[in-house]
Amino acid sequence: MCPRQRPGTRELALNLPWDFMKAPREVELKLEVPVEGLRKLERSQLLRGNQLPLKGAELVSVYFDTQRLKLRKKGVSLRVRHVGGQHLQAIKRNEPGNGAALSRNEWETDIDGKNLDFEAAQGTALEPLLSRKVRRDLKPIFETRVRRTVYPIRYDDSDIELSIDEGRIEAGRRSSSLYEVELELKHGQSPALFRLAHQLAKHVPATLGVKSKADRGYELFTGEASRPVKAFSVKLTRKQSTQAAFQSIARACLHQLCANTGPLRAGDAEGLHQARVSIRRLRAAISLFSELLNDKQTDAIKRELKWLTGEFGPAREADVFMERVVKPVAEADHRMRGVSKLRDDVKKGRNAEFARAQSAIDAARFRALALEVATWIETGNWMHADDARKDLSKRRYNSRNRRRTAQPPMEEISEAGKTPRRTQSAAKTQVADCSEETPLCQRVFR
């Protein structure tokens, strides 16, 4: 049995073992909306002015993997969804740090019953992973139970499916609620998807979502739902266009930023640190591609990123001061006069600044910034620049200029805790000491 392509999805040839049949792709955007926001959205003119919603459905989806999460580690998800009297087996492949617009390979097949159909995996990203041992070890690891209401919307000459999902994700004894709006492009152009998202955000407090249901289920299963997220690896090739290279880097930065709002909101200092790292990396990438990103839209993004940096900075500086100065002094001689009061004063100030950072990510300004950055990455004016489509191997730069003009814009305390230094955020995205006129692709993006 061969998997059928979902109607309205795009195709993209990939240099992978299953390249011989072009992998169907879905393009969607997720927005996290509180339950009261969903009710408000349902009453809004945005939906009431369109067709009546399709009949709501109860979706029960069971996700399969091995105990050691072999599929997860390879970026593949496998689920069987029961809706009505139908069973649908779906296989998806997604690159880590994909950003806001979840553009993934997807194969969906009608199957008989709730058991896995391995024949339907032929020609998919799952097929190379299906050794005898993996087939034997696959088992249900979590499930989602969702009430879905679908609104077909015609917007800017594009057909978009707006789905309101409410339900729960369950992994053993762990569970979490799910409230989100999903925009899926069925036919048309991606810019329409983002314009509709901005229109929706005018009606309800919508937060950009960068995690799929599978992502959230795996986090519950592993107990990592509230852990800070570090930067993803970004792999570039010589034949990749400059546009695609910047998008890959920027998507990873945006994903890291949004993924750390949960830990930051929960009071995790490392979550705050990783959120700051994501901003620093994005600002460094903007400097690196400054010749390409020379427009008013980019300037506006840079101003907002600078604002967010200012909201996060004081709390992190207080954490560093406490760990690297106050605590060592207190441990060396806890009876030293004034140390106890200093520690209490720093802690009090740090808590106030951390609350400021938490308020920032809950503000409408941050929600607007995250959505605007996603829109800019995927459909920004910079994409029309002459250099955007050039291969990385053909784009050359002067390393002396690079050092002088594209240094990361932030300072923080060095590891020794003694002297301030320029943050080496770009070190994970490029090698600074290249020879003059070296091709850009020779910088190492790790």
N, C-alpha and C positions, 0 to 999 in steps of 0.2 A: 504494500500500500504506500503510495507517495503522498506526502503532505500537500495540502492545497494552499495556495497563496491567499491571504486575506484580501478581500476587496479593498481597493483604494490605497494599498501600501506600495511603497516605492521599492525599486530593485537597485542593488549595487553589487557589482562584481568584486570579489575579494580574493586575494591570493592565499587561499586556505584549502585544506583537503577537500572541502565540499564546494569548491569554486565552480565545478562543472555545471551546476544548476544555480543560477543567480539567486542569491538569498533574498527572500522578501524582507522588507523592512517596515517597521512601524515608526511613525514620528508623532510623539505626544509630549504634552507639557502638564506637569502636575502642580497643583496648588493646594496647600493645606489651609483649610477653612474651619473655624470653630463651628459647633453645631448650630448655634444661634445665627451664624453667618449663612449657613446653608438654607435655613428657613427664610432669611431675608432675600437670598438670591432667588429662591423659587418664586417669591412674590414680585421680583423686580421686572421692569419693563424689558430688560435684556432677554429674559426667557418668555415672558408672557406675550411679547411681540412676535415670537417665532411660532413654529408649529407646536401642536400639543406634544408632550413628551411621549416617547414610545412606552409601552407597558413596562412597569418596573419589574425587576426580576431578582430572585434570591440566588446568589452565586456562592457555591461552596467549592473552594479550590484546595486541593491537597498537593503539597510540594514534596518531591522525592529527592533523596541524596543518600550517599553512604554515610556511615557514622563519622568518618574522617573528612566528610564534605569534599569529595573528589570533584564533583561537578562545580561547586562553588569556586574552588581554587582555579578552575579553568574558565571561569566567567560564563558558565552555562547554567540555566535554570530549567527544571522539568516539573510540570504540574499537570494534574488532571482536574478539570473543572466540571462540576455537575450543575446544569441549569435546566430546569424543567425535566424532561425525560431524556435529555441529551448529555453525552459525555464528550468533552473536548480535551485532547491532549495537546499541550503547547510546549514548545522548546524555544528558548530565547537565549541570545548571546549578547552580552553587553560588555564594553570595555570599562574598567574602573575609571572614576573621575570623569564620567561622560558629561557632567554639567547639568544644566536644567532641561534642555530638550533631549528627552530620552529617545534617541534614534537607535533602534536595535534590530538585529536580525531576528525574525520570528517565523516559526513554522507551526501551524495549527491544523489539527486533523480530527475528524470525527472518529471515535473509536467505539467498540462494543463493550460496554461495562466500565467499571471503575479501575480495572487492572491495566498496567502499562502495556502498550503495544510497541514492541521493539522494532517491528518491521516498518512502522511509521517513522522511525528515526533515520531511515536510509536517506542519504543526501542532505543531512542536517549537521549542525555543529556538534550534536550529541554522538553521532555515529562513531567517530574516531575514539571515543572514550568508553565505548561499550564492550569492554573485555568480558570474559566469562565471570571473572571475579566481581566486577562492577555490577553486572546484571544480577548476580546473586545477592550482592550487598545492598542494592537500592531498597529503600524503605521510606515510608512517610515520616517527615520530621516536623512539619508544622502545617497548619491550614488557616485559611481565611474564610470568614463568613460575612458576606457583604450584601446589603440591599442596594441595588443599583437602579437609578432612574436616568434614562438617556434622552437627551434633547438634540435632534438633528438641526444644525444651524447653517444657514447660508450667509457667509460673511465675506465681504470684499472679493466676490467671485470665487470663493473657495467653499468647499463642503467640510464642515467641522462637526465632530460628534462630541458634545459636552455631556459628560457623565458625572452624576453626583453619587458618591459612594459613602455609605455609612455601615459600620460593622466592627468586627474584632479580628485580631490576629492571635492565634493560640499555638503555643509551642510547649507541650507538656503542661506543667503547672503555671507557666508564665503566660500572660496575655496582655494585650494593649488595645485601646480603642483606635478606630480609624475613621477619620472624617476628611475627605478630600474631594477636589474637583479635578477631573482629568479631561484635557482637551486633546483630541486625536484628529490629525489631519487625514481626511479620507481622500479628497481630491483638491488640488490647488497648490498654493505657494506658502512656504513657511512664514513669511512676514504677516500673513493674515492671522496665523495662530497666535503670534505675539500681540498683535493689535487687539485681538479679542480678549486676551488675558489682561491687558491694560484696561480695557473697557470694563471687564468683570471686577477688577480691583477697585474701581470707582464705587462699586455698590457694596462690597464686603471686604473685611480685613483679610486679604488673601496673602499667604506667605509662600514664596517659591519653594517647591519640593524637589529635592534632588535624589530621594531614595524611592525605589520601587517597592511594591508590596513584598517582593521576594527579599529585598535588602532588609526590610524591617523584620521579616520573619526570621531570617538568619541571625539577626542581632538578638532577637529574643531567645532563639535556640542556644546560642553560644553565651548568652548573658552579657553581651557587649553593647547593649542598647544605649548606655549612657557614657561610653568611653570616648575620649577625644580621638579625632581622626587626623592622622598625619598626611603629608602630601603624597599623592600618587605618582608613580613613575610616568614620565611622558616620553614616548619613543617617536623619534623623527627619522625620516628617510631623506636621501638626497633628492629623490624625485618628487617629494612632497612640495606643494606650492607654499609660498610664504603665508598666504591666507590660512591654509589648512594648519600650518605649523603654529601660528599664533593662536588659532582657535583651540587647538589641542591643549596648549599651555594654559590659556585663559579659562577653559572649561574646568580643568583640574583645580585651578585656584578658586573658582567660584564654588565648585563642589566642596572643597575643603572648608571654605568660609561658612556655607550654609549648614554643612554637616556638624559643625562645632557649636552651632547656636544652642543645641540641646544640652550638651555638657556645660556650656557657659551659663545657661539659664539655671542649671542645677547647682551652680556654685563651684564648678571644677576649675581650678586655676590653670590646669594644663589645657583645658578647652579654650580659655581666653588666649593663652599663648599661641595655640595652633591657629586660632582665628586671626590673630595678628600676623602670624607667619604667612597665611594665605594672602592677606592684603599686601604684605611686603613683596611677596613673589609676583603678584599681579602688577604692582607698580614697577617692579624691576623689568617685567616682560614688556610693559608699555614703553619704557625707556629703550629697551633693546630693539623694539620694532618702531621707534619713533618716526622714522621716515615714512612708514606706512600709515601710522596713526596720527595724522595731522589734520584734524577737523574739529569743529565746535562740539560735536557730540562727545568725542573723546575728552576734550577739555572739561566738559561738564562731569563726566565720569570721574576724572582725576580729582576734581574739587570735592566730590562726594566721598571718594575713598580717603581723601585727606581728612575730612570731617570725622569719618569713622575711626581712623587711626587716632585722632585726638581723643575720642571717647574711650578707646580701649587702653591708651598708653599709660595714664597715671596708675591704674590698678596693677598693671604688669610691673611697672617700675617699683611700686611699693612691695610687691611679692619678691622681686629680685633683691631689694634693699634688706628685707627681712631675712631672707635665706642666706645672703652672702655677707651681710655686715652685722645685723643685730644678733642673730642666733649664734654665730661663732664667738662673738664677744661674751654673750650671756653664758655659753657653755664653758668658756675659758675661766670665767670668774663670775658666778651668778650673784655674788655678794657685792660686786662693784656698784658704787653709788650711782643711782640714776638709770641703771640698765633696765630695771623692771618697769619704770615709768616710760622709758623710751619705747620698750617693746609694746606696752599697752597703747601708747599714742600712735605708733606706726600701725598697729593692728586696727585701731579705730579708724584711722584715715584710710587704710587699705579697704576696709569693709564698705566705707562710704563710696570710694572710687569704683569698687567692684559693682555696687548697686547701680552706679552711673552707667557702667558698661552693659549691665543687664537691661537697664531701661532703654538703652540705645537699640538693642536688637528687637525689643518689643514695640518700638516706635514705628509709626506709619512711614517715616522717612527712610528707615532701613528696609522695610518691605518694598518700597518704591525703588530704592537703590538696587536691591538684588534682582528685581524683575527687569529694571532698565539695563543692568550689566548683562543679563542673559540675552536680552533683545539686541544689545550692541554687539555681543560676541557673534550671534548667529545671523543678524541681518543689518549690521551697522553700515553707516555711510562709508566707512573706511574700506569696505570690501570692493568699492568701485575704483580704488586707486590703481594706477598703472602697474605698480610692483606687486599687487596682490596675487596675481596668477603666476608669477615667476617661480621657477624651481628654486629650492634652497641652494642647490649646487651652483646656481648662476647669480646668486645675490652675494655681493662682496661688500666688505666693510673695512674701515680703517681702525685697527685695534687701539691706536693712540686716541682717536676721537671717542671711541667707546668708553675708555677709561675716564675721559674728561667729562662726558656729557650724560652717561647713562648709569651713574652710580646709584644704588638704591637710596631712597630719600630719608631713611630713618637711622637713628642712633640708639644703641643700647649698651649696657655694661658688658665688658669682655668677660670671658670665662674666668679670668683671674679675679674679677670683681674690683679692679683697681682703676682702669682707664677707659674712657669711652672710645668706641671705635665705630666705623661705618659698618652697618650690618651686611654680612656676606650672604644675603638672601639669593643673590644671583648665582652663587657658587653651585647650587643644585640645578641650575638651568643653563649655565654656560661656563666655559673656561676663559678667564680674562686674559691670560698671558699668551695669546695666539700671536703668530708672526703677522706682519703687516699684510693686508689684502688677502687674508685667509677666508675661504668660503664660509658662510655663516653656518652651514650644516656641520662644520667640524667642531663647533662648540658643543659641549657635552650636555645633553638634557637628561638628567637623572631622575 
